[in-house]
Amino acid sequence: MGTEFQHRLHELALEAVGHYGAPYLRDLGHNANVGPGYADGLAGDYFNGRKTSIYGGSNEIQRNIIAKMVLGL
């Protein structure tokens, strides 16, 4: 549940800042913060956070393990 919450929170944050959350700006030729300070690094956090569901195990497998433990299968 924690990884799903983290994914949703990052998606919401990126939606809120719009294009200011872009990790690379071609016009400037480098990574630069052109928007509000809180928008800096949001895209990086979003992409970096996607791996948590992979190395933490898929949510479906974890739910199946818990269901087997509860049902005693």
C-alpha positions as CSV (number, residue, x, y, z in Angstrom):
1,M,0.0,0.0,0.0
2,G,2.9,2.3,0.7
3,T,4.3,2.1,-2.8
4,E,0.9,2.7,-4.3
5,F,0.4,5.7,-2.2
6,Q,3.8,7.0,-3.1
7,H,3.1,6.6,-6.8
8,R,-0.2,8.4,-6.6
9,L,1.3,11.2,-4.6
10,H,4.1,11.7,-7.1
11,E,1.6,11.6,-10.0
12,L,-0.6,14.2,-8.3
13,A,2.4,16.5,-7.6
14,L,3.5,16.3,-11.2
15,E,0.0,17.0,-12.4
16,A,-0.1,20.1,-10.1
17,V,3.1,21.7,-11.3
18,G,2.5,20.8,-15.0
19,H,5.4,21.5,-17.3
20,Y,7.5,23.0,-14.5
21,G,8.2,19.5,-13.3
22,A,10.0,18.6,-16.6
23,P,13.5,17.2,-15.8
24,Y,15.1,18.6,-18.9
25,L,14.5,21.9,-20.8
26,R,15.8,21.8,-24.4
27,D,15.6,25.6,-24.8
28,L,18.0,26.2,-21.9
29,G,20.3,23.3,-22.8
30,H,20.6,22.0,-19.3
31,N,18.5,21.1,-16.2
32,A,17.2,24.3,-14.7
33,N,14.5,25.3,-12.4
34,V,12.3,27.8,-14.2
35,G,9.3,27.4,-12.0
36,P,8.5,27.4,-8.3
37,G,11.1,25.9,-6.0
38,Y,8.9,23.0,-4.9
39,A,8.7,21.8,-8.6
40,D,12.4,21.3,-8.8
41,G,13.2,17.5,-8.9
42,L,9.6,16.3,-8.9
43,A,10.1,14.4,-12.2
44,G,13.2,12.8,-10.8
45,D,11.4,11.7,-7.7
46,Y,8.5,10.3,-9.8
47,F,10.8,8.2,-12.0
48,N,13.0,7.1,-9.2
49,G,9.9,6.1,-7.1
50,R,8.6,3.8,-9.9
51,K,11.2,1.2,-9.0
52,T,9.9,0.7,-5.5
53,S,7.1,-1.5,-6.8
54,I,9.6,-3.6,-8.7
55,Y,12.2,-4.3,-6.1
56,G,9.6,-4.5,-3.3
57,G,7.8,-7.2,-5.2
58,S,4.6,-6.8,-7.2
59,N,1.5,-5.9,-5.2
60,E,-0.4,-8.8,-6.6
61,I,2.1,-11.4,-5.3
62,Q,2.2,-9.7,-1.9
63,R,-1.6,-9.8,-1.7
64,N,-1.7,-13.4,-2.7
65,I,0.8,-14.3,0.1
66,I,-1.2,-12.5,2.7
67,A,-4.4,-14.1,1.5
68,K,-2.9,-17.6,1.7
69,M,-1.7,-16.8,5.3
70,V,-5.1,-15.6,6.3
71,L,-7.0,-18.5,4.7
72,G,-4.4,-21.0,5.9
73,L,-3.8,-22.5,2.4
